[in-house]
Amino acid sequence: MKSKILLIFLFFSLSFYAQEKYYTKSGTIIFESSVPAFEEVKASNTKVTAILKKETGEIAALALVKAFRFKIALMEEHFNENYAESDKYPKASFSGKIKDYTTKSLNAKVMIQGKLTFHGVTKNIEVPATISNKDDSIHLKASFSLKPEDFGIEIPKLVRKKIAERVDVRLDFELKKK
């Protein structure tokens, strides 16, 4: 009898501490590094996995680098082989938290702080984002820019004028209750 009571107590204790999580496997990341008068340098990845813990504002995301798609196949090949080295560094990831988080942050403009890892280099970043909470989903959008050299990516002199110094990144995640 005591073991049944202990088991019931343990079950309710664990349920109490379980955090409400929101999740997607179809988040979108778009990056662009185009320069006027040259070929568009733009790619998108619509298979990004992301998770948000509603109680704490913690966020994590993972993208397979080879899942970025360009309009021009040769550009995609050069990106994977010469710049991102996706065979050597197959994943890009982010883990962080909404700054000054409260549940009211889920319908606001916020700052997200965390660690972004790309090309084997991890950097602390802080990006502005917009979050909206509707029904059983949370929509997160963010835009920011990065420098390739901050992640150990060298742009050859031959194409340096055809690629912008900064890469503009946009995120769009529709997270559903897990």
Disulfide bonds with the S-S distance in Angstrom:
none
